Amino acid sequence: MKNLYRSSDEKVIAGVCAGIAHKLDFNVTGVRWTVALVTLFLTGVPFIVYLILWAILKERPTGGTRSI
């Protein structure tokens, strides 16, 4: 089972969305768009969750690309 880490190689801001996409095996761009749209419609609540995840998640230990 894969752990949830922030991505160090595909990050735009902190790598949280890329880490979630890798964990769930989703498209990184789709996760980013989903988070952005949900943040707009829920008046910033997901942004607070993003900041919390940024603070508590570790970066991926290998720092390399994900294995398939």
Secondary structure, DSSP 8 states (H G I E B T S, - for coil): -----B-SSS-SSSSHHHHHHHHHT--HHHHHHHHHHHHHHTTTHHHHHHHHHHHH--B-SS-S----
